């Protein structure tokens, strides 16, 4: 099982490869500052806003439904520190 943040990171990495993009291009396409994406992807922060994730999906030209359409999201658990 993954925690939600790890699952989202894996999915972002999946789409980077799928769309033949790097983080810089994703930042340009989504309008999200590279520092925001880099900080989340490096694990320095565990939280990502839903609207930020929506902009990332727009950069990938996919919907939020497509982003979360992966079996790993069926088994994510809440981080123990997120009470």
N, CA, C and O atoms as a GROMACS GRO file, in nm:
protein
  332
    1UNK      N    1   0.083  -0.119   0.000
    1UNK     CA    2   0.000   0.000   0.000
    1UNK      C    3   0.087   0.125   0.000
    1UNK      O    4   0.196   0.128   0.058
    2UNK      N    5   0.038   0.225  -0.065
    2UNK     CA    6   0.105   0.355  -0.069
    2UNK      C    7   0.026   0.456   0.012
    2UNK      O    8  -0.093   0.438   0.036
    3UNK      N    9   0.095   0.561   0.053
    3UNK     CA   10   0.015   0.672   0.102
    3UNK      C   11  -0.026   0.754  -0.020
    3UNK      O   12   0.029   0.736  -0.129
    4UNK      N   13  -0.121   0.842  -0.002
    4UNK     CA   14  -0.178   0.916  -0.114
    4UNK      C   15  -0.073   1.001  -0.186
    4UNK      O   16  -0.070   1.003  -0.309
    5UNK      N   17   0.013   1.069  -0.111
    5UNK     CA   18   0.115   1.154  -0.173
    5UNK      C   19   0.208   1.072  -0.262
    5UNK      O   20   0.242   1.114  -0.373
    6UNK      N   21   0.249   0.954  -0.214
    6UNK     CA   22   0.338   0.869  -0.294
    6UNK      C   23   0.267   0.822  -0.421
    6UNK      O   24   0.328   0.816  -0.528
    7UNK      N   25   0.140   0.788  -0.410
    7UNK     CA   26   0.063   0.744  -0.526
    7UNK      C   27   0.051   0.857  -0.629
    7UNK      O   28   0.064   0.833  -0.749
    8UNK      N   29   0.028   0.978  -0.582
    8UNK     CA   30   0.018   1.092  -0.674
    8UNK      C   31   0.153   1.117  -0.741
    8UNK      O   32   0.158   1.145  -0.861
    9UNK      N   33   0.262   1.108  -0.666
    9UNK     CA   34   0.396   1.124  -0.726
    9UNK      C   35   0.420   1.020  -0.835
    9UNK      O   36   0.470   1.052  -0.943
   10UNK      N   37   0.384   0.896  -0.806
   10UNK     CA   38   0.402   0.788  -0.906
   10UNK      C   39   0.322   0.818  -1.031
   10UNK      O   40   0.368   0.796  -1.143
   11UNK      N   41   0.201   0.868  -1.013
   11UNK     CA   42   0.115   0.896  -1.128
   11UNK      C   43   0.168   1.015  -1.208
   11UNK      O   44   0.163   1.013  -1.331
   12UNK      N   45   0.220   1.117  -1.140
   12UNK     CA   46   0.281   1.231  -1.211
   12UNK      C   47   0.400   1.181  -1.292
   12UNK      O   48   0.415   1.219  -1.408
   13UNK      N   49   0.484   1.096  -1.232
   13UNK     CA   50   0.599   1.040  -1.304
   13UNK      C   51   0.554   0.956  -1.423
   13UNK      O   52   0.615   0.962  -1.530
   14UNK      N   53   0.447   0.878  -1.405
   14UNK     CA   54   0.394   0.797  -1.514
   14UNK      C   55   0.357   0.886  -1.633
   14UNK      O   56   0.393   0.856  -1.747
   15UNK      N   57   0.284   0.994  -1.605
   15UNK     CA   58   0.242   1.081  -1.714
   15UNK      C   59   0.356   1.162  -1.773
   15UNK      O   60   0.352   1.197  -1.891
   16UNK      N   61   0.457   1.194  -1.694
   16UNK     CA   62   0.576   1.260  -1.751
   16UNK      C   63   0.634   1.171  -1.860
   16UNK      O   64   0.667   1.218  -1.969
   17UNK      N   65   0.647   1.042  -1.829
   17UNK     CA   66   0.702   0.947  -1.927
   17UNK      C   67   0.605   0.926  -2.043
   17UNK      O   68   0.645   0.927  -2.160
   18UNK      N   69   0.478   0.906  -2.010
   18UNK     CA   70   0.374   0.881  -2.111
   18UNK      C   71   0.363   0.995  -2.213
   18UNK      O   72   0.345   0.972  -2.332
   19UNK      N   73   0.373   1.117  -2.164
   19UNK     CA   74   0.359   1.235  -2.249
   19UNK      C   75   0.493   1.289  -2.299
   19UNK      O   76   0.500   1.393  -2.364
   20UNK      N   77   0.600   1.216  -2.267
   20UNK     CA   78   0.736   1.254  -2.309
   20UNK      C   79   0.768   1.398  -2.266
   20UNK      O   80   0.809   1.482  -2.346
   21UNK      N   81   0.747   1.424  -2.137
   21UNK     CA   82   0.768   1.557  -2.082
   21UNK      C   83   0.869   1.549  -1.968
   21UNK      O   84   0.892   1.443  -1.910
   22UNK      N   85   0.928   1.662  -1.937
   22UNK     CA   86   1.007   1.675  -1.815
   22UNK      C   87   0.933   1.771  -1.723
   22UNK      O   88   0.833   1.830  -1.762
   23UNK      N   89   0.983   1.787  -1.600
   23UNK     CA   90   0.914   1.872  -1.504
   23UNK      C   91   0.906   2.017  -1.554
   23UNK      O   92   0.804   2.083  -1.534
   24UNK      N   93   1.011   2.065  -1.617
   24UNK     CA   94   1.009   2.203  -1.667
   24UNK      C   95   0.896   2.222  -1.768
   24UNK      O   96   0.823   2.320  -1.762
   25UNK      N   97   0.882   2.129  -1.861
   25UNK     CA   98   0.776   2.140  -1.962
   25UNK      C   99   0.638   2.131  -1.896
   25UNK      O  100   0.545   2.202  -1.935
   26UNK      N  101   0.626   2.043  -1.797
   26UNK     CA  102   0.500   2.032  -1.725
   26UNK      C  103   0.466   2.165  -1.657
   26UNK      O  104   0.351   2.208  -1.658
   27UNK      N  105   0.565   2.229  -1.598
   27UNK     CA  106   0.544   2.360  -1.534
   27UNK      C  107   0.493   2.462  -1.636
   27UNK      O  108   0.399   2.536  -1.608
   28UNK      N  109   0.556   2.466  -1.752
   28UNK     CA  110   0.514   2.560  -1.857
   28UNK      C  111   0.372   2.530  -1.905
   28UNK      O  112   0.293   2.622  -1.924
   29UNK      N  113   0.341   2.402  -1.924
   29UNK     CA  114   0.210   2.364  -1.978
   29UNK      C  115   0.097   2.382  -1.875
   29UNK      O  116  -0.017   2.408  -1.911
   30UNK      N  117   0.131   2.367  -1.747
   30UNK     CA  118   0.028   2.374  -1.643
   30UNK      C  119   0.015   2.511  -1.579
   30UNK      O  120  -0.087   2.542  -1.518
   31UNK      N  121   0.120   2.593  -1.592
   31UNK     CA  122   0.119   2.723  -1.527
   31UNK      C  123   0.152   2.716  -1.378
   31UNK      O  124   0.136   2.815  -1.307
   32UNK      N  125   0.196   2.602  -1.332
   32UNK     CA  126   0.234   2.584  -1.192
   32UNK      C  127   0.382   2.615  -1.177
   32UNK      O  128   0.462   2.569  -1.258
   33UNK      N  129   0.421   2.693  -1.076
   33UNK     CA  130   0.564   2.720  -1.057
   33UNK      C  131   0.645   2.591  -1.040
   33UNK      O  132   0.601   2.498  -0.972
   34UNK      N  133   0.761   2.587  -1.101
   34UNK     CA  134   0.845   2.467  -1.091
   34UNK      C  135   0.879   2.436  -0.946
   34UNK      O  136   0.892   2.319  -0.910
   35UNK      N  137   0.894   2.538  -0.864
   35UNK     CA  138   0.926   2.514  -0.723
   35UNK      C  139   0.814   2.436  -0.654
   35UNK      O  140   0.842   2.352  -0.567
   36UNK      N  141   0.690   2.462  -0.690
   36UNK     CA  142   0.576   2.391  -0.630
   36UNK      C  143   0.581   2.243  -0.667
   36UNK      O  144   0.568   2.156  -0.581
   37UNK      N  145   0.600   2.215  -0.794
   37UNK     CA  146   0.604   2.076  -0.839
   37UNK      C  147   0.729   2.006  -0.786
   37UNK      O  148   0.721   1.892  -0.739
   38UNK      N  149   0.843   2.072  -0.794
   38UNK     CA  150   0.969   2.011  -0.748
   38UNK      C  151   0.966   1.980  -0.599
   38UNK      O  152   1.013   1.874  -0.557
   39UNK      N  153   0.912   2.071  -0.520
   39UNK     CA  154   0.904   2.049  -0.375
   39UNK      C  155   0.817   1.928  -0.343
   39UNK      O  156   0.850   1.848  -0.255
   40UNK      N  157   0.705   1.916  -0.413
   40UNK     CA  158   0.618   1.800  -0.391
   40UNK      C  159   0.685   1.672  -0.440
   40UNK      O  160   0.685   1.571  -0.370
   41UNK      N  161   0.741   1.675  -0.560
   41UNK     CA  162   0.800   1.555  -0.619
   41UNK      C  163   0.920   1.505  -0.539
   41UNK      O  164   0.946   1.384  -0.535
   42UNK      N  165   0.994   1.595  -0.475
   42UNK     CA  166   1.111   1.554  -0.396
   42UNK      C  167   1.071   1.502  -0.258
   42UNK      O  168   1.155   1.446  -0.187
   43UNK      N  169   0.946   1.519  -0.221
   43UNK     CA  170   0.901   1.473  -0.090
   43UNK      C  171   0.921   1.574   0.021
   43UNK      O  172   0.895   1.544   0.138
   44UNK      N  173   0.968   1.694  -0.014
   44UNK     CA  174   0.986   1.797   0.089
   44UNK      C  175   0.853   1.841   0.146
   44UNK      O  176   0.845   1.888   0.260
   45UNK      N  177   0.747   1.828   0.067
   45UNK     CA  178   0.611   1.852   0.116
   45UNK      C  179   0.527   1.731   0.078
   45UNK      O  180   0.545   1.670  -0.027
   46UNK      N  181   0.435   1.697   0.166
   46UNK     CA  182   0.349   1.582   0.143
   46UNK      C  183   0.212   1.620   0.089
   46UNK      O  184   0.134   1.534   0.050
   47UNK      N  185   0.185   1.749   0.087
   47UNK     CA  186   0.052   1.794   0.046
   47UNK      C  187   0.057   1.861  -0.091
   47UNK      O  188   0.150   1.934  -0.122
   48UNK      N  189  -0.045   1.834  -0.170
   48UNK     CA  190  -0.062   1.906  -0.297
   48UNK      C  191  -0.208   1.948  -0.304
   48UNK      O  192  -0.298   1.867  -0.278
   49UNK      N  193  -0.232   2.072  -0.337
   49UNK     CA  194  -0.369   2.121  -0.346
   49UNK      C  195  -0.439   2.057  -0.464
   49UNK      O  196  -0.378   2.026  -0.566
   50UNK      N  197  -0.568   2.038  -0.449
   50UNK     CA  198  -0.646   1.979  -0.556
   50UNK      C  199  -0.646   2.067  -0.680
   50UNK      O  200  -0.642   2.016  -0.792
   51UNK      N  201  -0.651   2.200  -0.663
   51UNK     CA  202  -0.648   2.287  -0.781
   51UNK      C  203  -0.512   2.281  -0.850
   51UNK      O  204  -0.503   2.298  -0.972
   52UNK      N  205  -0.405   2.259  -0.774
   52UNK     CA  206  -0.273   2.241  -0.835
   52UNK      C  207  -0.272   2.113  -0.918
   52UNK      O  208  -0.220   2.111  -1.030
   53UNK      N  209  -0.330   2.008  -0.863
   53UNK     CA  210  -0.337   1.881  -0.936
   53UNK      C  211  -0.423   1.896  -1.062
   53UNK      O  212  -0.393   1.837  -1.166
   54UNK      N  213  -0.529   1.975  -1.053
   54UNK     CA  214  -0.612   2.001  -1.171
   54UNK      C  215  -0.531   2.070  -1.280
   54UNK      O  216  -0.542   2.034  -1.397
   55UNK      N  217  -0.450   2.169  -1.243
   55UNK     CA  218  -0.366   2.238  -1.342
   55UNK      C  219  -0.262   2.143  -1.401
   55UNK      O  220  -0.230   2.152  -1.520
   56UNK      N  221  -0.208   2.054  -1.320
   56UNK     CA  222  -0.114   1.953  -1.371
   56UNK      C  223  -0.185   1.867  -1.475
   56UNK      O  224  -0.130   1.840  -1.582
   57UNK      N  225  -0.306   1.824  -1.444
   57UNK     CA  226  -0.383   1.743  -1.540
   57UNK      C  227  -0.410   1.821  -1.668
   57UNK      O  228  -0.403   1.765  -1.778
   58UNK      N  229  -0.440   1.949  -1.655
   58UNK     CA  230  -0.460   2.032  -1.774
   58UNK      C  231  -0.332   2.039  -1.857
   58UNK      O  232  -0.337   2.037  -1.980
   59UNK      N  233  -0.217   2.046  -1.790
   59UNK     CA  234  -0.089   2.044  -1.860
   59UNK      C  235  -0.067   1.914  -1.937
   59UNK      O  236  -0.009   1.914  -2.045
   60UNK      N  237  -0.115   1.806  -1.879
   60UNK     CA  238  -0.106   1.675  -1.945
   60UNK      C  239  -0.217   1.654  -2.048
   60UNK      O  240  -0.214   1.559  -2.126
   61UNK      N  241  -0.315   1.744  -2.048
   61UNK     CA  242  -0.434   1.732  -2.133
   61UNK      C  243  -0.514   1.607  -2.100
   61UNK      O  244  -0.557   1.532  -2.188
   62UNK      N  245  -0.532   1.585  -1.968
   62UNK     CA  246  -0.615   1.475  -1.919
   62UNK      C  247  -0.710   1.531  -1.814
   62UNK      O  248  -0.694   1.645  -1.768
   63UNK      N  249  -0.807   1.451  -1.776
   63UNK     CA  250  -0.901   1.490  -1.671
   63UNK      C  251  -0.851   1.436  -1.536
   63UNK      O  252  -0.766   1.348  -1.531
   64UNK      N  253  -0.906   1.491  -1.429
   64UNK     CA  254  -0.876   1.435  -1.297
   64UNK      C  255  -0.918   1.288  -1.290
   64UNK      O  256  -0.851   1.207  -1.227
   65UNK      N  257  -1.029   1.255  -1.354
   65UNK     CA  258  -1.074   1.116  -1.356
   65UNK      C  259  -0.970   1.025  -1.419
   65UNK      O  260  -0.943   0.916  -1.368
   66UNK      N  261  -0.913   1.070  -1.530
   66UNK     CA  262  -0.808   0.991  -1.595
   66UNK      C  263  -0.687   0.978  -1.504
   66UNK      O  264  -0.627   0.870  -1.495
   67UNK      N  265  -0.651   1.086  -1.436
   67UNK     CA  266  -0.535   1.083  -1.347
   67UNK      C  267  -0.553   0.978  -1.238
   67UNK      O  268  -0.461   0.901  -1.209
   68UNK      N  269  -0.672   0.974  -1.178
   68UNK     CA  270  -0.697   0.882  -1.068
   68UNK      C  271  -0.743   0.743  -1.113
   68UNK      O  272  -0.770   0.657  -1.029
   69UNK      N  273  -0.754   0.720  -1.245
   69UNK     CA  274  -0.799   0.591  -1.297
   69UNK      C  275  -0.684   0.492  -1.299
   69UNK      O  276  -0.640   0.448  -1.405
   70UNK      N  277  -0.637   0.456  -1.182
   70UNK     CA  278  -0.530   0.358  -1.168
   70UNK      C  279  -0.561   0.278  -1.042
   70UNK      O  280  -0.598   0.335  -0.940
   71UNK      N  281  -0.546   0.145  -1.048
   71UNK     CA  282  -0.579   0.061  -0.933
   71UNK      C  283  -0.503   0.098  -0.804
   71UNK      O  284  -0.551   0.068  -0.695
   72UNK      N  285  -0.387   0.160  -0.816
   72UNK     CA  286  -0.313   0.193  -0.693
   72UNK      C  287  -0.391   0.288  -0.603
   72UNK      O  288  -0.370   0.288  -0.482
   73UNK      N  289  -0.481   0.369  -0.660
   73UNK     CA  290  -0.559   0.461  -0.578
   73UNK      C  291  -0.669   0.389  -0.500
   73UNK      O  292  -0.730   0.448  -0.411
   74UNK      N  293  -0.694   0.262  -0.532
   74UNK     CA  294  -0.791   0.184  -0.456
   74UNK      C  295  -0.734   0.135  -0.324
   74UNK      O  296  -0.810   0.095  -0.235
   75UNK      N  297  -0.602   0.138  -0.309
   75UNK     CA  298  -0.539   0.083  -0.189
   75UNK      C  299  -0.454   0.185  -0.114
   75UNK      O  300  -0.374   0.146  -0.029
   76UNK      N  301  -0.471   0.314  -0.143
   76UNK     CA  302  -0.392   0.414  -0.071
   76UNK      C  303  -0.444   0.427   0.071
   76UNK      O  304  -0.562   0.403   0.099
   77UNK      N  305  -0.355   0.464   0.158
   77UNK     CA  306  -0.396   0.490   0.295
   77UNK      C  307  -0.362   0.632   0.332
   77UNK      O  308  -0.274   0.695   0.273
   78UNK      N  309  -0.433   0.682   0.430
   78UNK     CA  310  -0.406   0.815   0.481
   78UNK      C  311  -0.276   0.809   0.559
   78UNK      O  312  -0.251   0.715   0.633
   79UNK      N  313  -0.193   0.912   0.541
   79UNK     CA  314  -0.070   0.921   0.620
   79UNK      C  315  -0.109   0.932   0.766
   79UNK      O  316  -0.205   1.002   0.800
   80UNK      N  317  -0.036   0.865   0.851
   80UNK     CA  318  -0.067   0.864   0.995
   80UNK      C  319  -0.062   1.003   1.058
   80UNK      O  320  -0.124   1.024   1.162
   81UNK      N  321   0.010   1.097   0.997
   81UNK     CA  322   0.021   1.231   1.052
   81UNK      C  323  -0.089   1.325   1.005
   81UNK      O  324  -0.092   1.441   1.046
   82UNK      N  325  -0.179   1.278   0.920
   82UNK     CA  326  -0.281   1.365   0.860
   82UNK      C  327  -0.416   1.357   0.932
   82UNK      O  328  -0.520   1.353   0.867
   83UNK      N  329  -0.416   1.356   1.064
   83UNK     CA  330  -0.543   1.343   1.138
   83UNK      C  331  -0.629   1.465   1.126
   83UNK      O  332  -0.738   1.469   1.184
   0.00000   0.00000   0.00000
